[in-house]
Amino acid sequence: MILLFALSFAQGSVINYQKFDKLDQAIVKIPLSNPSTLGKIIDNDFAILEINENNVIIFSTIQEIKWLEAQNLNPKILFDDYSEMMGWKENPELLDDFHSYSELTSELQDIASTYPSIAKIYNLGSSVQGRTIWGLKITDYPDIEENEAEVRICGCHHGNELMSVELPLMLAWLLVENYESDPNIQDLVDEREIWIIPLVNPDGREMTSRYNANGVDLNRDYGYMWGGEGGSPSPFSQPETKVIRNHAIDNNFVFSLSFHTSGDVVNYIWNYKGDPVADNEVVAALSEQYGSHNNYWVVEGYDWYQTRGDTNDFSYGCRGDIDWTIEVQNSDIPQAWDYNRDAILEIIDAADIGLKGVITDFNTGLPVAATIWVEEVYWPCFTDPKIGDYHKPLFPGSYNVIVRANGYQEQTHQVVISEGVTTELDVSLSPEDNFYAEQVTLCNFYDPYGYPNNFQNNPTEAISALGPPEGICASLGKGGYIILDMGEEGIIIDHEDSVDFKIYEEGGSDDSYDVYLSSNWTGPWTYLGLATGTTEFDLNDFSIDQAQFIKIVDDNDGDAYETNPGVDIDAIQHIIPFVNNPPLIPEIDGPKSVNQGVEYNFSFSTTDPESDAVYYYIIWDDGYIESWIGPNNSGEKINVSHTWVNKGIHTIKAKAKDIYNEESKFAEFEIEIPRSKFESRMFFSRFFEHYLNFFPKLRNILDSLK
C-alpha cells in the first residue's frame, strides 16, 4: 500500500520526555514485527493515521507512549504533533490555503445567494460550542422534495483534516458555475438531490484538532456496532453525530462520500467486520471505478484496520446508504481536486442505476413510508415518506422485490434490470393491519475475541430483526443490545384489555433479555422487565401508553463463544386487536320488469371491510327464502334465479353476513310483473263503477252539512 505521508526521519530508541512535557499528541511509529501488536493498538483505542505491512502510525500522548514502551512495542516519535508533520508549524502561511469556519460559511452563503434556483443553504444543527453545521442542497428545485436519487458529500469529521473541507466545497462551486454551460453537469443537478456538508466538526476545525470540543472522535461516535472507541461515551453522544443522523433519517441517500486525510485510500464497507455487505457487487465495482481515477488503494475498511461506530457503517447498517471513506492528501488542493473530481461526479451519476419507483396507498394515492427488500441483495432501502420514491442500486439481472409498509399488505414483484437502463417499479399497497419494526436505530453486538474482532461466531445482521418473523434472526451476543424503530405508523399503543406487542425470539433455545420502551430513541426508557423466548406484552401492565422505540438487551448470560450467541431477535410486532365489521349492504341488480312464470337471474354482491368471505340471505316476496348462500369471496358477484307466479309489484330483500356472523342491513330491489291490457281495463272499469256508486252518498253528506 502507499504510505500516507513521508516519514522524514527516524528517532533513536531513547525518548527525551522532558522535551514533551506539554505535548498533546505526538505522531508515533510502531513496528508491526509481532502479530499481536496491531491488536494491542486497536484494543487500546489509539487513533490510527496509517497502517502498512511494516508499521502503524498513531497519535499518542506522553502517558500513552510510556505505556507503549512498557509493552515493549518500541514506539518512535516522528513528529511532535500533527501541525509539525504537515509543515504548518514552521510555515503557518500554508494554512491560508484552507478555509476557516467563517470563510467556509461566507462561501456557502455566497453560493446560495448567487445561484438561488439550484442551491439552498440549510442550518442542520449546532456543534458543542454552538457553531452551525451547514448543509448545501444543490438540485434544480432546492426548496422542494422530488422523485430523485439523493447523494451526500461530507467533510471534516476530524477537525485537523483540512483537505476534507476543500473537496466538498470545490464540488459545490463546480456544479453551480458549470450548470448553464455543461450539459453533463446540468443533467446531474436536474436529476439528483446533492447534499454537501463540508464541515461536520466546526469546533475541531477551529482548534485544528482531530476531536470535537468534548474530546470525542466523531467518526467513532455513530450508533451502528458502536464500540466505545475514540473517547465516545455512548452511541450518538455528540451533537454533531446527532445532526448527521437526523439528516440521514430525513433524506434517503443512495450513496455518500465521507472525506478524510491523510492518504490515498478508497475505503468501503464494512469497517467493523470482514464479511462482505449484501450489496457487495455494486460496492466493490464502484470502489474500483473510483480508484481508477487516482490509483488510490481500494480496500474494504476492515481489511485496512477495524473501526467501530463510524459513519460508513451507520449509513449502510441503519439506512441502506452505501457510504465510502475517501482518504486524500492534506496538501496541494489543486492536485487533490484533480485526483478526485471525476471520481466524485461518477458516484453521483451512478446513484440512479438499477431500480426505482414510487410506493403509494391504493385507496388515496398518497405516498407511503415503505421498505424495499431485494431477495438476491437482502438489505433494505427506504422510501421518502414525502414523495414515496425509492432508489436501489442494482446491476443487470432478475430480482424478486418485496415491498413492506406498516399498515399495508406486503407485495412481491419480479423485475429485470437491463444494462444502461433504470427499471421503474411503482407499487400501490392495500391497507392491512400489518405492523413490525421498520429500521435499526443503533446496535452493539458483543464480540468476545481480541483483534482481529471479526464476529467469527456471529454472522447475523441487525436488519434481521426487521419486518415479519421469518426464522432469520439478529443475535445480540452476550450482553449486546439493539434499539429498533417501529416507525410513525407502527407506534405501539395501549389497547384496552388486549396484548399490545410481541417479541419473536428464535434460534433454537429460549434466551432471556431485558425490554425497554420509549417515545424517543434517546429515552427516557420505561423498563418492562426480563423476558424469555417469544413473549407478548400488554402496556396496561406498565406506566407507559405508547412507544415508537424498543430497546432489547441480552441478559449477559450464556457462552459468548457459541454460534450466534445471546438472544436471537426475529421480529417485533405491534398487535392490533381484532375488530370485525359487518359486510356492506349488498347491491342487487337485475331486470326491473319481468313476465309471469318466467325464470330470471338476479346478481348480488357486497364487500367485507376485512375481506372476509360472505353469505347472502334472500327474501323473494312471494313466501320463498334463500337461506345463507355461500361462502363467497368479498366483492364477488353471485347470480340467483327466481320465478314469480303472482302479477304486480314485488320487493326483493337481501342481506349479507361474514364468517363471524356479523350481518349487514337489508337491501331492497323492486320488480314489476305488468298486468295485461284487458286486466287493466277491467281494473279501471270496476274503479269507475265504484266511484259512481260512492258519489251520491258523498252528495248526501255535503247536503246534510248545510
KAKASUL-V371300 format. One record per helix or strand of 3 or more residues. SS is the DSSP state (@ for helix, = for strand). FROM is the first residue (numbers start at 1). LEN is the number of residues. Records with the same first field share a line. If there is no record, write none. Layout:
BEGIN
SS = FROM-LEN / FROM-LEN
END
This chain:
BEGIN
@ = 17-4 / 37-7 / 62-9 / 82-5 / 92-6 / 101-14 / 163-15 / 183-9 / 202-6 / 218-3 / 239-12 / 280-12 / 301-4 / 311-9 / 333-18 / 462-4 / 488-3 / 539-3 / 677-28
= = 26-6 / 48-4 / 55-6 / 76-4 / 119-8 / 132-7 / 149-7 / 192-6 / 253-9 / 265-4 / 297-4 / 322-7 / 355-7 / 371-4 / 377-6 / 389-4 / 397-8 / 411-7 / 427-3 / 439-6 / 481-5 / 501-5 / 512-7 / 526-7 / 535-3 / 549-6 / 568-7 / 587-3 / 599-7 / 614-6 / 625-8 / 638-6 / 648-11 / 667-7
END
